Amino acid sequence: MRVSRVHAGVVAVLLAGPCSSAFAQTQTQVSTTTADLTLANTITNLVRPVGAAHVGEALAFATQLEVGTAPFGAASGGFLIRLDPGTGLQVRASTTFGPAFAERALTAGEGNVSVGVNFLSSGFTRLDDMDLHNLQLHTSTATLPQNGRNGSADFDLSSKTLVISARMGITDNLDVGTYVPLVALKFNGTSLLKDGAGNTILTGQGSDLAKGIGDIAALVKYRFVSFAGGGLPDPGGLALLVTMRLPTGDKANLRGLGTTRTMASLIASGGKGKFRPHANGGFEYWSKGLTVTSDNPPNSTVTARHEVQYAAGFELEAAPKLTILLDFLGAQTLGGGRLGFESDAAVSGITSSSSLVALPEGIQKLSLAPGLKANIKGKLLLSVNALIALHDTGLHARVTPTAGIELTF
């Protein structure tokens, strides 16, 4: 489902962009309304007259990377059941319910299936250290103040993601699973261009709502080492996780990256008591890069391709039916993805000029994820967590709350 509208009061002589029109005189004003644009086009059309030529594409690029690489918040099954050889009874392999965003080495066990639904709600407020509600796009000063330009935007951008997940134990050491994200992106924005004397030249408004499937993931986890001691509860071990994300999300509406991504991760977890630590590290290979035009230097491009991911944390058994969780999550997108201010090419009569552009620099994301999992009935778990941004790079929300349920049978 998609609905979009862009409405702008446009000074006709400014359609070529703020730099080339620095000495033009305002003559006429026109209004346009365009429906059924893609989300990327809605953003691009809104900001093109008030910033660098490709600033809209750069902002859509940043949004696409953030939505497409966000963690799902649906990790391995919470109830891990094993046959106790001493009693012949089915018992829990762990007294904790597993991490929310990271992974532990323990596997589901042959024939066990877990299904879950997790909901994440992100209200994006920052682009690096810049506020989306007063985002500077272009600044130029001139010998005559009225020939200077100041372009800015005010964005209200949010995403809501519902992740449907399933895991199944093929053998005691081998799991397979899938994640299906359903993504809704909502955008409302305004753009504003003023001259150096503070007079308004142009204003614009745009909105968009895009809903649909994101990039689906399939996974295989194999535990190849069990720590010494064995028995129950399980002391942990080492596992290999391979996850493939398919380009099923609509790239034009920023719900997917349009590339097949394959990540191989090493997982370690341990502990038999109430405290159980875990750590993950992996590399995600992208079959092709995500490329955007950058206005510095003119007509060059930057490409984001591949990602390094890592995590560490613990589970703490606070009560027999309650696990407290804490994860530290990190990711580094390679090649490109960041936006920043760079100087524009010199123009006669302009004393200084700079614009927001795509940079050939990757994005580093660091987050803290506190939360809990509670056994509310039978093998049904309720999870409540939050993703708290620790590092101002890329488009991000300060806090992303998450909640989910999971059932094992």
Buried (B, 14 or more C-beta within 10 A) or exposed (E): EBEBBBBBBBBEBBEEBBBEBBEBEBEEEEEEEBEEBBBBBBBBBBBBBBBBBBBBBBBBBBBBBBBBBBBBBBBBBBBBBBBEEEEEEEEBBBBBBBBBBBBBBBBBBBEBBBBBBBBBBBBBBBBBEBEBEEBBBBBBBBEEEBBBBBBBBBBBBBBBBBBBBBBBBBEBBBBBBBBBBBBBBBBBBBBBBBBBEEEEBBBBBBBBBBBBBBBBBBBBBBBEEBBEEEEBBBBBBBBBBBBBBEBBBBBBBBBBBBBBBEBEBBBBBBBBEBEBBBBBBBBBBBEEBBBBBBBBEEEEEBBBBBBBBBBBBBBBBEEEEBBBBBBBBBBBBBBBBBBBBBEBEEBEEBEEBBBBBBBBBBBBBBBBBBBBBBBEEEBBBBBBBBBBBEEBBBBBBEBBBBBBBBBBE
